[in-house]
Amino acid sequence: MSDRFASHTPSLTGPASAAFSITPSDSADLPETTRALYVGIGGDLRVAMASGQVVTFEGVPDGCLLPIRAVRVHAAGTSAGGIIGLA
């Protein structure tokens, strides 16, 4: 399969090239820092940012894409579901 963008350097303004399912955890970090989170089922989302700051996004709607660099999605304080990390 041809990839016309294979020679382009990845950047934070470009599209994601990898994705992984996220199970919220209060003790385990994500396998890698995200460039965005997709929330399939809306609700509250409590995350630890790459900076170390912990923040809760309240009332995230279904199908929302949050362009955030997260290192953990906390179980406590998260009611959203179907969360996918984009890298």
N, C-alpha and C positions, 0 to 999 in steps of 0.2 A: 504494500500500500504506500502510496506516495504521501509525503508530508511537506508541503511547501514552506512550512515555518521551521523545519528542523535546524536550519542554520541561524535562526534568530536566538539571541540570548534571552532566557526567561527573565521576566521582570514582574514587579508587583502590579503594574498596570496592564499586563497581558493576561490572557486566559489561563486558568488552572490547567495543569497537565496530569494531576493525580487526584484521587478522591478516596476517602475511607469512612466507614461507618463509625459513629461515636456512641459509646455507652457512657453516660455521665458517671463520674466517680469523684469522691471527695479525697481520694488518696493517690490516684494514678494520673500522671500527665499523659497527654496525647502522644502518639508515636512520633509526630513532628509538629512544629508550629504551623498553624494554618495561615492562608492568605484570605480565607473567607469561610463562613459557616452557612450551610443551607439548613433551614428549619422546615421540615415537611408538615409537622403538626404544631400549630402555634401554642404559645403559652409563655411563661417566664423562662429566661435563660441566664443562669449565673455562670460566669466564666472568669478564669484567670488570664489576663492579657500577657503578652510577651514582656511587658514592662514590669510584671509582678502585681499590678493593680487588679483587684477583684471587683467586678461590677455585675449588676443584675440588669438585664434588658427586660423590662416589663411589657407584657402584652404583645410579644412578637407575633405577627400574623402567619397563618399557614402559607407555605411556599416562599418564605422570605429568605433573601440572600444578604447576610451581614458581612461586609468587607472588613473583617477584623483579624488581627494576628493573635490567636488564642493558643495557650499551652495546656489548658485544662478546662473541661466542662464539668462543673460541680453537680453532684446528684442532689444535695440539699439546696433548695431554692430554684431548682429547675423542674418545670412542669411541661415544657415543650418536648416534642418527640420527633422521631425520624430525622435525627441530626446527622449531617454529613460534613466532614472536614474536607476542604479543598486546598490543595497545595500546588 
